């Protein structure tokens, strides 16, 4: 159910004629004023009460993030929450006061102060449900809601690690107003791909964004994976775009055999600087879409559009009154793809191993890409289903996320055991 909004407009004014002196001139003026108030504000207030408000909040825009946005808008349009004309309004960068849904469509341009203001404004506007894209905006929104008695629903997407950023403790153990979709990573498989390129490599240097809340967790994870696999791991973090080349050179000075970019939900603007600085050293990323931005080899997450669809399923079911956020698990869809940018490799003086090329799902060469396993703007979209087929598919997806009391108890026990 959409939560009821508090009426903060104050007590209603007494508009009865009895409140006015009995004077024909003033009575005529009163009649005109009452008519004006009844005809204009009452209609808009009715619209406010009848149409729910979605706060669709993004940390920033990139080719990859645009796929998530497109997926959400595709779903809202196919379910009839927005029309093609209303979608054009949103894609023009404006908020929407729609016939079936109001949308606060905001983008922080990868700026933390702007992201905080964006969240606070959405709360002040009385949004019924938040859809946040990125770890940063999700954690900011949750923090802003922490002291609210009746917080709005929060659905997050494109979050690298909700369990170490406060958005969730386990799949079913989380704040009762929160659910979302987790970006799935397999760093052990990622390491296997790195060894296909260079079976003898002993040391890898990772670069992480200090502004990304997920960086500390992923830094710990790669250190643990490296230790288990007998690989030496070096880590450098950056704060500004100017730091990327410096961090790369620092890692090269430490004798690393490869540069890795930690999973991130921030801007991809620094990738070109890393690749330029890492001459004769391949640059890896666990986000497959980073191959489009110039990394030499990408192996891992490939579902920006898919994650938008999954988050939209939750938002739509909630708006229709068919989803209990408190008992809806965090979604995680395993998937792994490999992509190679031969143009970057040539510019770096790196020869891609035949064993790696044989497993690549997608290869960029001569400025064009070919293969499968990567979502390409202009080529990705919803499957052609009837609305009945789509509803059945979406309902089955959400049913698989239902947390039972036994599942919650089991996860709580596992958490307690791990902390003992």
N, C-alpha and C positions, 0 to 999 in steps of 0.2 A: 504493500500500500504506500502511496505517496504520503509522506508525513504532512500533517496540517501546518500551515504557516501561522505564526503568531501575528495578530493584527496589531501593529505598532503605530497605528494612525491616531491613537488617542480616543477619548469618548466621542460619540457622535454628536454633532451640533444639533440644537433644537431648531428645526426648520418649520415647526407648526406656526400657523397664523396667530395662535394665542400668544406667542412670544413677542409679537410686534404690537406697537400702539395702534389703536383703532383709528386710522386716518386713511382716507381714500387714496391719497397720493402715495403714502408709504406702503399701503397694501398693494397698490399696482406695482411699485418697485420690488416689493417682496415676491410677488408672483413672478415677475421677470427673473429675479435671482434664483428662486427655487426651480423654475423651469430650466434655467441654464445649468444648475448643479445636477439636476436629474438627468438631463439629456447627455451631458458630456462625461463627468467623472464616473458616474455609476456604471456606464458601459465599459469603461476601461478597467474599473475594479473587478467587474464580473469576468472580464477576460483574464486578469491576473489570477483569479481564484480557479478558473476552469482549466487553464493551460499550464502544465508542469514546466519547470525550468531545469535544463541541463547545463551545468558548467563544464564545457569541454576545454580543458586547460592543457596547453603544451609548453614544454620547456624551450623549444626552438624548432626551427625548420631545417631539413636537409632532404636529399633525395630519398633516404630511407624513411625518415619520419613522415614524409608526404604519403608514403604507401599506407601507413597506419591510419592517417587522417582520412584518406580516400576510402579505406575499408569501412570505417565508422559511418561516413556519409553514405556510402553505398547501401549499408544495412538500414540506416534510418530512412532512406528514400524508398527502398523496396518494401519496407513495412508500413509505409504511408505516414511516417511522422513528419517528413519534410517533402515538399514538392520540388520539381526540377528548378522552378523559379526561386524558391527559398534557398535551395542549395547554391545557386549562383550568388545569392547575397552573401552566404557564408564564405564561399571561395573568393569573394571580393574582399575578404578580411573584416566583414562587419558582423555584429551580433544580429540575431534573428528574433523577432517577435512574430512567431508563426501561428498558423491556424490550429495546429495540433501540438506544437512544442516550441517553447522559447529556448534559445541556445545562446549562452554567453561564450563566444568563440574567441579565445584569448591565446596569445603566444608571447612568451617572455624574452624571446631573442637570446636565449642562453645567458640571461642575466639574473642573478639570484635576487637582488633587491626588487626587480620587476616581478619576478615569480612570487615573492611574498605579497606584494601589493595586489597582484592578480588574484591570489587566493582570498585575501581579505575582502576584496571587492565582491567576489562571487558569494561569500558568506553574507555580506551586507545586503546583497541583492536577493537573498533568500532562496538560493538554488536548492532544488529538491534532491538532486543527485549530482555528484561530481564524477567526471571521467577524466583522469589525469594521465598524461602520456610522458613517461620518464620517471626514473627513481627520484629525481630531485623534486619535482612537483608533487609526486605522491607523498613523500615524507613531509614536505611543507604543509600540505593540506591536512594530513593526519595530525600534525602538531598544532595547527590552528584550531582543530576541532576538539582537542584533548580536554578542554574544560567546559564543553557544551553538554547540557543535560540530554538534549535530543539532537545529536548531530545528523546531518544529512548522510545519505548513503555515499560511499566512496568506492569506485571501481577503478583500479589502476591497470595500466598496460605499459609494455616496454620497460619493465623493471628487472634489473639484473639480479638482485638478491633481496627479496622482501624480508627474509628471515633475519638478516643482520642489520636491517635499517629500521626496524620497529613496525613495519607494515604487517608483519605476521611472525608468529613464533614457529608454527608448523602449518601444514596444509590446511588443517581444520581449526587450529588454535590461533585466533586473531581477534582484533576488536570486532564486536558484533555488527558494526556498520560498514565493514571493509571486506572486499574480495577483489579478485583481479586475475591477471595472467602473467605468469613468470617466464622470462626468457630462459630457455633451456640450453645449458652448455655441457659439453663433454670434454673436459680438458685432458683426460687421458688419451682419448682418440686424437685430439689435437696434437698431442705430443708424438703419437705414432706417425702422423702425417709429416711432422717436422723431421723425423728420422728417415722417412722415405727420401726426403731431399738430401739429407746428409747423415748417413748411418753412424758417422763418427763424431757427431757434434757432442760436446761435453758441457757447454755453458750457453745459456740463453739470457738475454737481458730484456726485461719488460718495462714498458713505459705506461704509467697510469696517470689519470687526471685527478689531482688532489681535490678538485671541486666536486667530484662525483661521489655521492655517499656510498656507492658500492665498491669503490676502489680498495679500501682497507681489507674487506672480506676477500675479494679476488686476489689481492696480494698474498694474503695468508694461504689461500687455496693453492696458488701456483708454487709457493714455497714448499707446501706439504707434498704436492704431486711430484715436484722436482726431487725432493729428498727420497721419496719412495722409489723413483725410477733411476736414481743415481745421477741426476743432472744438477749442475750448479746453476742457481738462479740469482740474478742481480736485478734490482728494481730501482727505477728512478721515477719520481713524480714531477709533474709540471703544474704550474699555476696559471701562467699566461701562454699565449700562442708563441711568444718569443722563446719559450723554454724548450720547445720540442727539439730543435736542432742541437741545443746544448746538452739535453738529456741523452740524445742519441750518441753524440761524440763521447760523452762520459762513459757510456756503456761499451763503446768500441775500444776505448782506452783500457777497459778492464778485460779485453780479449774475448768478448762474447762471439759465438759462432752464428747467432741469429738474433734479430730484434723482434720482440713480440709486443703487440698493443693489447693491453688488458681490455676485457669487455667494458663497453662504455655506452652511456646514453646521452652524451654531450655532443658537441660539434665535432665533425670530422675534418675541420679545416686544417688541423696540424699534420695530417697524414702525409701530404706532399713534402713538408719540411723533413719529416723522418726519413722518407724514401730518398730524398736528395742527399741527406747527410750520411746515409748508410751504404756508401759505395762498396760493391763487392760482397755485401752482406744482405741476405734475404730478409724482408720484413713480413712478419706473419700477423694475422689478426684472426680472432675467433668469431668475428662478424663477417659473414660471407659477402655482404653488400660492400664492405670496405675495399674489395677488389676493384670496384668501379672507381673508387677514389684514389687508387694507385698502389695499394699494398701488393707485394709480390705474390704472396700466397695467403688465401683465406680459407679457413676450415672450421666449421661449426654452425652457429645460429644462422637461419635463413628465412625467418618467418615474419617480417614486419607487417605485411598485409594480413596474414593469418591471425596474428595477435590482435590486430584491430577488429577483425571479425569476431573473435572470441569475446573480447571486452564488450563489443556492441551487443552480442547475444545477451549478456548479463544486464546491460543497461535497458534494453528493450523489454526483457522479461520483467524487470523491476517496474518499469513505467506502466506495463500492462497489469501489474498486480500479481504476477505469477512467480516471483522469486523472493525467497527469504535469504537476505544477504548473510545473516548470522550463521546459517547452516549451508552456505555455498562455499566449497573448497576453493583454494587457489588453483588455477588451471596451469598445467605445464605440459606442453606437447613436445615430446622428443623428436629431434630431427637433426640431421647432420649432412652437410654438403661441402664440397671442395671446389675452389675456384682459383685460377692462376692468371696472372696478368703478365703475359710474355713481353709486352711493351715496357713495363716497369723493369722486368728482369734484364732486358737488353740494355736499358739506360743505366742500370746499376752494374753491368758487367757480371751478371749472375746467370749461370746455365741451370735450367730446370731439369731435374733428373727424370729419365724416362719412366721410372717406376711411379713417380708422382703424377706425371702427365697421364699415365694410363688410368689412374683413378679419378682424375679431375672430372667434375660434372659440368664445369663451365670454364671456357678459356677465352681470354681477350688477346687479340693479336691484330696489329694494323688498325687499331682504333675501333674495332668491332668485336662483339662477343658472340659466342655460339655455345650451345649445349643446354642442359636443364639444371634444375636444382637451385635456381636463383630467381627471385621475383624481379621482373623488369618493368619499370614504369611504362604504361601504355600497352603492356601485354598481360597484365594481371587483372583479375576481376572476379566477381561472384560467379559461381557455377550456375548454368542456366536451369533453374528449378522453378516449378510452380510455387506459389505462396504456400500451398498446402504441404508440398514436399519440403520446402524450406523450414516451415514451422515444425514439422516432424523431426527433421535433422537437428535443428537447434534445441528442441525439447530433449532429445536423446543426449545431446552433448551436456546440457545442464543437469539432467538426471544423474549422469555419471559423476557429477561434482557434489552431489548431495552428501553432507556430513551426517552420519548417524551418531547417536549418543555413544555407541560402542567405539566408533572410530575416534571420536574426541577423547574418550577416556584412555584409549590405547596410546594416542599421541601424547597426552599429558603424562602418562606413565613413562614413556620413552624420554620425554624432556626431563622429568625428575631424575631418572636413572643416569642420564648424561651429565646432570649437574651434581650428582652425588660424589 
